[in-house]
């Protein structure tokens, strides 16, 4: 957990991910893993030399502002990690969204013989990094996994009416064996990659953080480790390329900075609004078609 705690100690607000990028690059250099960074700040790493690769992605930014000198992350009872500001005597967000995902990416690069990882900037303010991603990096990927979902049991396979993966991929990876189930989710990097034309299956997994985007954010270590085991299982067992062509014509409900928490939407409201927006678009399209005749 030493590396995870180090990640929680790094301040990386959207647009100011420099310290996080530096940490990731230093880790890649230690592991002697080839990487490059594009002009937007996204980092692309490749381990191994194969015709095709599993791919895991994460984002480097967090919604929380700069951390104060009195902030520290604490492991409680060897089971839960929280952030605490000792000067103000209150909990504060640890940025587990998506530092948990970064930790899983680094673990995969450390433990797997062959894998690709991408680390994106500014996901929390509209998926800016992934919107400008180098799509050629993913041309030889078998599938793409993102670990950027709260809780411990969701495998997001659909976002705002757009399917992310094939049914065959879901059946092949023993979802329920690891305590996961298919779910709908919110806009994130893998959805943007699909809209940019990525033609392999993508999923977004719960990775053990709770109450994201709030000062009460925390990580349950066992749930994070469960997610990592599931990711390793998929990488080790799914050797074929899972093709999936993104659906055309779906309208998305855009994301907003600091969406959740006391002053934002609940996740349930967000999904409801996105579905209403899509249904409204569908009705308008049908009405327009009728008027043509």
C-alpha positions in Angstrom: 0.0 0.0 0.0 3.0 2.3 0.1 2.6 3.4 -3.5 -1.1 3.9 -3.0 -0.5 6.1 0.0 2.1 8.1 -2.0 -0.5 8.7 -4.7 -3.0 10.0 -2.1 -0.4 12.5 -1.0 0.0 14.1 -4.4 -2.2 17.1 -5.3 -3.5 16.9 -8.9 -6.4 19.3 -9.6 -7.7 19.3 -13.2 -5.3 21.3 -15.4 -2.5 21.0 -12.8 -1.6 17.3 -13.1 2.2 18.0 -13.3 3.1 16.4 -10.0 1.1 13.3 -10.7 2.6 13.0 -14.2 6.1 13.3 -12.7 5.4 10.6 -10.2 4.0 8.2 -12.9 7.0 8.9 -15.2 9.4 8.2 -12.3 7.7 4.9 -11.7 7.8 4.0 -15.4 11.5 4.8 -15.5 12.2 2.6 -12.4 10.4 -0.3 -14.2 12.3 0.5 -17.4 9.0 0.7 -19.3 8.9 2.7 -22.6 6.5 5.6 -22.5 5.8 8.9 -24.2 3.8 12.0 -23.3 1.7 13.9 -25.8 1.4 17.7 -26.0 -1.8 17.6 -23.9 -0.1 15.8 -21.0 -1.5 12.3 -21.6 1.0 9.5 -20.9 1.2 6.3 -22.9 3.2 3.2 -21.7 3.8 -0.1 -23.3 5.3 -3.2 -21.7 6.2 -6.2 -23.8 6.3 -6.8 -27.6 3.3 -8.6 -28.9 0.9 -8.4 -31.8 -1.9 -7.4 -29.5 -2.2 -6.0 -25.9 -4.6 -5.8 -23.0 -5.0 -2.1 -22.1 -5.8 -0.4 -18.8 -6.5 3.4 -18.5 -6.9 5.9 -15.7 -7.1 9.7 -15.3 -4.5 11.8 -13.4 -6.7 14.7 -12.2 -9.0 15.0 -9.2 -11.8 17.3 -8.2 -10.2 18.3 -4.9 -8.2 21.6 -4.7 -4.6 21.8 -3.6 -3.8 19.9 -0.4 -2.6 21.8 2.6 0.5 21.0 4.6 -1.6 19.6 7.4 -3.3 17.0 5.1 -2.4 13.3 5.3 -4.0 10.0 4.2 -4.4 7.4 7.0 -4.9 3.7 6.9 -7.6 2.9 9.5 -7.7 -0.6 11.0 -5.8 -2.0 8.0 -9.0 -1.8 6.0 -10.0 1.7 5.0 -8.1 4.8 3.9 -9.3 8.3 4.6 -7.9 11.8 4.3 -7.7 14.1 7.3 -6.7 17.7 7.7 -5.0 17.9 11.1 -5.1 21.7 11.3 -8.8 22.0 10.5 -9.6 18.8 12.3 -11.9 17.4 9.6 -11.9 14.8 6.8 -10.9 15.8 3.4 -11.0 14.1 0.0 -8.1 11.8 -0.9 -8.6 11.8 -4.7 -9.2 8.1 -4.9 -11.2 9.0 -8.0 -9.0 8.2 -9.9 -5.8 7.5 -7.9 -7.1 4.0 -7.3 -7.2 3.5 -11.1 -3.6 4.9 -11.4 -2.5 2.4 -8.7 -4.1 -0.5 -10.6 -2.4 0.6 -13.9 1.0 0.7 -12.2 0.4 -2.7 -10.6 -0.5 -4.2 -14.0 2.7 -2.7 -15.5 4.7 -4.2 -12.6 3.1 -7.6 -12.6 2.0 -8.4 -16.2 4.4 -9.4 -18.9 2.5 -7.6 -21.6 0.2 -4.6 -21.2 -0.5 -1.1 -22.4 -1.6 1.7 -20.1 -2.7 5.3 -20.7 -3.0 8.0 -18.2 -5.3 10.9 -19.2 -5.5 14.5 -18.0 -8.6 16.5 -17.1 -11.2 13.8 -17.1 -13.1 15.6 -14.3 -13.7 18.7 -16.5 -15.1 17.0 -19.6 -12.6 14.2 -20.5 -10.4 16.7 -22.3 -7.3 14.4 -22.3 -9.1 11.4 -23.7 -10.9 13.6 -26.3 -7.4 14.4 -27.7 -6.0 10.9 -27.2 -3.7 9.4 -29.9 -6.1 6.7 -31.1 -3.3 4.9 -33.0 -2.0 3.8 -29.5 -5.2 1.6 -29.2 -5.0 0.1 -32.7 -3.5 -3.2 -31.4 -5.4 -3.4 -28.1 -7.6 -6.5 -27.4 -9.9 -4.5 -25.0 -9.7 -1.5 -22.8 -10.4 -1.5 -19.0 -10.9 1.6 -16.9 -11.1 1.5 -13.1 -12.9 4.7 -12.3 -16.2 3.7 -10.7 -17.3 4.0 -7.1 -18.3 0.9 -5.0 -17.2 -2.7 -5.4 -19.5 -4.5 -7.8 -20.3 -2.4 -10.9 -19.0 -3.3 -14.3 -20.2 -0.4 -16.5 -21.0 -1.7 -19.9 -23.3 1.1 -21.1 -23.0 4.9 -20.8 -25.9 7.3 -21.7 -27.5 4.7 -24.0 -24.2 3.8 -25.7 -23.0 0.2 -25.3 -19.3 -0.1 -24.6 -18.7 -3.8 -25.1 -19.9 -7.0 -26.8 -22.1 -9.5 -25.0 -19.5 -12.2 -25.9 -16.9 -10.2 -23.9 -19.1 -10.0 -20.9 -19.8 -13.8 -21.0 -16.1 -14.6 -21.4 -14.7 -12.8 -18.3 -16.5 -14.6 -15.5 -18.1 -11.3 -14.1 -20.1 -12.8 -11.2 -17.2 -15.0 -10.0 -15.5 -11.8 -8.9 -18.6 -10.2 -7.5 -19.3 -7.8 -10.4 -22.5 -7.2 -12.5 -23.2 -5.2 -15.6 -24.3 -1.6 -14.9 -25.0 1.7 -16.5 -22.6 4.5 -15.8 -21.6 8.1 -16.3 -19.5 9.8 -18.9 -15.8 8.9 -18.6 -12.7 8.3 -20.7 -13.6 4.9 -22.2 -16.9 6.4 -23.4 -15.0 9.2 -25.2 -12.6 6.7 -26.7 -15.6 4.8 -28.1 -17.1 8.0 -29.5 -13.7 8.6 -31.1 -14.0 5.3 -33.0 -12.4 2.7 -30.7 -13.6 -0.6 -32.1 -12.8 -3.0 -29.2 -14.8 -3.7 -26.0 -14.4 -1.3 -23.1 -15.6 -1.5 -19.5 -15.4 0.7 -16.4 -15.0 -1.1 -13.1 -15.8 -0.2 -9.5 -12.5 0.1 -7.7 -13.2 0.5 -4.1 -13.7 4.2 -3.5 -16.8 5.7 -1.9 -18.4 9.2 -1.7 -16.3 10.6 -4.5 -16.1 14.3 -5.1 -16.7 15.0 -1.4 -14.5 15.6 1.7 -15.8 12.2 3.1 -14.3 10.2 0.2 -12.6 7.0 1.3 -11.2 3.7 0.0 -12.0 0.2 1.2 -8.7 -1.6 0.6 -10.3 -5.1 0.2 -12.6 -3.7 -2.6 -9.7 -2.1 -4.4 -7.7 -5.3 -4.3 -10.7 -7.2 -5.5 -10.8 -4.9 -8.5 -7.2 -5.5 -9.2 -7.6 -9.3 -9.1 -10.5 -9.0 -11.6 -8.4 -6.9 -13.9 -5.5 -9.4 -13.7 -7.9 -12.2 -14.4 -9.2 -10.5 -17.5 -5.7 -9.8 -18.7 -4.5 -13.3 -18.1 -7.5 -15.2 -19.5 -8.8 -13.1 -22.4 -6.2 -13.5 -25.1 -8.4 -12.7 -28.1 -9.3 -9.3 -29.5 -12.9 -8.4 -28.5 -14.2 -6.4 -31.4 -17.1 -4.0 -30.8 -18.2 -1.2 -33.1 -19.6 1.8 -31.3 -23.2 2.7 -32.1 -23.9 5.8 -34.1 -26.4 8.5 -33.4 -26.4 8.4 -29.6 -26.6 11.8 -27.8 -24.8 12.2 -24.6 -25.5 14.2 -21.5 -22.3 16.2 -20.7 -20.4 16.0 -17.5 -19.7 18.9 -15.1 -16.9 19.8 -12.8 -17.7 18.8 -9.2 -21.0 17.2 -10.3 -21.6 15.3 -7.1 -21.7 16.3 -3.4 -23.8 18.7 -1.5 -24.2 21.2 -4.4 -24.4 18.8 -7.4 -26.6 16.1 -8.8 -26.9 12.7 -7.3 -25.7 9.9 -9.6 -29.3 8.6 -9.9 -30.5 12.1 -11.0 -27.6 12.3 -13.5 -28.6 9.0 -15.1 -32.2 10.0 -15.2 -31.4 13.3 -16.8 -29.2 11.6 -19.4 -31.9 9.1 -20.3 -34.5 11.8 -20.5 -32.3 13.8 -22.8 -31.7 10.8 -25.1 -35.5 9.9 -25.1 -36.3 13.5 -26.0 -33.9 13.4 -28.9 -35.4 10.2 -30.1 -39.0 11.6 -30.1 -37.8 14.7 -31.9 -36.1 12.7 -34.6 -39.3 10.5 -35.1 -41.5 13.6 -35.3 -39.2 15.2 -37.8 -39.3 12.1 -39.9 -43.1 12.0 -40.0 -43.2 15.7 -41.0 -41.2 14.9 -44.1 -44.1 12.9 -45.5 
